[in-house]
Amino acid sequence: MIVCKFGGTSVASAEQIQKVANIVKSNPARKIVAVSAPGKRSGDDIKVTDLLINLAMAALKNEDIEKELQIVVNRFMAIADGLELDYTICDVIAEDLRERVQGDKSNEELFIDSIKAAGEDNNAKLIAAYFNSIGMTARYVSPKEGLVVNDLPERTYALPEAYANLAPLKNTKEIIVFPGFFGYTKAGILRTFDRGGSDITGSILAAAVEAELYENFTDVDCVFSANPKVVNDPVEIKEITYREMRELSYAGFSVFHDEALMPVYKIGVPVNIKNTNNPSAPGTRIVPRRSVTGRPVTGISADSGFSTLYVSKYLMNREVGFGRKLLQILEDENISYEHTPSGLDDISVIMRSNQITLENEERILSRVKNELHADDVQMRHGFSMIVIVGEGMRNNTGLAARAATAISKTGANIEMINQGSSEVSLVFGVLQEFENQILQALYEEFFAHVRV
């Protein structure tokens, strides 16, 4: 059995959904199809998820929601029209949206989750209807039928019983069309995964049914060694390990959600990233292990939007529990951290800037100063993380020196450097204004002269 997931651009229009049908029909092993909400049809288009957020915000403000609701319905009507479907499916979608906007607004986060999920949920219903209309026996399956997730306030993740609940889908004779992006708590409350979370849904399904392969269809032929919007004609990656892909996805490789690897990684289901618009292309395979080529670096990625909490205290290294107390302050503010490079008398905690507000920043600085008696504490913003990744890095000396030399040629200063114990990645913290220059310089250093 093959589980395949189709992203927003792959299901953005009737023409794209027809391509999806042809791909699924071409291989009888493709029995489970996870779908996103309709994405952009062109560069200046708006994703259905964003239209739904507009609808949710209007409902929360008690504004007239008819205009926003009709815009969403019209998008689905255009798809249904192009697929020559009966408009009954659009009536079902409109009624579903009306029910959602009349839902419980006491928890704004959960209300918005419910509205956002309507994109994937209704697109799955529409696609299942289209499959059946062209003779492909298909069935829409709701996440209510087994994708159990945790409760607030933690970020959304599938509970262990979700896999057992979904395992019977492996026995299906028809094509299952399953909406991505969300699940339900044990109490029946809808919660969404992070944006782009349909990748996670597909991975959960693949793990649950112990699929032979998880195909993730998107709008590019493969994963590239660097962002093609920054680097000209980057090297294509034909095969990459779970660990390498996880590191690259963490730092800006938007082609695959960084949390989506864990379910398939645990049981060893390989992933193949492919292009809906060019399905014959081999794509990029993500595997447990691969043979290491002559090039030690597999890819380079960069992501902005990081902040640094810098703390200095003389003899910090002698103080038992200092690190725990510092991280406890962040935990109290419900803030996760990314890296903690440190010295004898100082430590930096790197975190995503979107977790920081003026209010919690002030509380954090005050508590670190007063409770930990720090000599110096400051929060700095505007950083990017540059990540160099490769299974072959551990067997090569001088990589850090080569990278640092390449970065120095751009005139940028390295604010932080961190190498994981696995030696699969090397992370540099830099001011985000230098991000693209550094990415280009590192690509030139590690890739420009050799193509393997």
C-alpha positions, 0 to 999 in steps of 0.5 A: 500500500502507498499513502500519498499526500497532495499539497495545496497547489496540487489541489488548487483547481479543477485542472490540478485535481484531475492530475491528482486523479490520474496519478492515483489511478495510475497505481492501484497501490495508492489507496489512501490519499491525504489532501490539503485545502486549495492553495494558490492558483497563481502568484497573486492568488489567496490560499483558501486557508487564509480566506477561512482565517478572514472568515473566522476573524469576522465571526469573532468580531460579530461582523457580517460574515456573508461576504467572506463565507461566499468567497470561500464557497465560490472557490469550491464552486469554481472547482466543482464547475471545472470538474463537472460535479453536481452543485449539491457538493457546494451546498454541503460545503456552504452548510458546513461553513455556516455550522462552523461560524455558529460554533462555540467562540469561548476559546478563540484558538479552538474556534479559529482551528475549526474554521481553518480545518474546513478547507481540508475537510471540504476539499476531501469531500469534493475530491472523493465525490469527483473520484466517484464521478469518474468511476474511481470507487472512493470514500471520504473518511473524517479524522473523527474516525480515529485521528486522536490528538492531545488537549490544549495548551500543548501544540497539537500531536497525535496520541499513540492510540491514533495509530491503532485506530487508523490501522484498519484502513490498510484493509480498504478496497476503495480509495480513502480520501482523508483531510489533512491538517487536523484531528480531534481530542478524546472529548471531540474537540477539533485541533489543527496541526501547525501550518502545513500540517497535512504532511503530518497527517499523511505521515501518521496515516502511512505509519498507521497502515505500515505503508510500503511508501509515503508519497508527498506530492508538491509543486517541485520535482525534488528537494534541492541542496539550497533554496533555488530562489536564492541560489541559481540552479542548485544541485538536486538531492536524489536521496536523503536520510530522515535525519538530514531532512529533519535538520533541513526542514527545521531551518526553512526547507518548506517543501516538507513539514519538519514534524512530519518525519517522526511517524514514518521514521519510527517504523521505517516507511520511506518517503518520496517527494514528487511533483504533481505536475511532473509525476514521472520525475523520480523526486527525492527519496527520504530513507533511514540510511543511504550511501555517503557520496564524495560530497560531505554536505547534502544541503544548506538551509536558512531561516529567519525570525530568531531571538537570543536571550543572553545571560552572563554571570561570573562563576555560572559554571559552578552554580548547580541548577542555573541552567534548569532555573533559566529554562524554567522561566521560559517554560513558565512563559510557555516558550520553547528553545532551539539552541543553548550555546554556552561558555563558563560565565555566559549562556545564550538561549535561542528561540523563535521570535514569534513566541516573544511579546513585549510583555513576556520579554519584560517579565523574562528579563526581570526574573532572570535579573532578580531571581538568578542574580545575573550580571547581564541579561538582554534579549536580542532580535533579528537573527537567522539560523544557517544550517549545513547538513550532511551524513558525511560531515562526521568523517571530514575535517575542517568543515567548520573552518571552511564554513566560517571562512566563507561566511567571513568573506560576506562581512557578516559576523558569526553570532553563534555556532552549534554542532550537534552530537550526531555531527550531521549538522552545523548551525550558525547564528547570524544577523538576518540581513546577511542571510542570503549572502551567506547562503550563496557563499556557503553554496559556492564553497561546498557545491559550486565546483563539484556535482556528484 
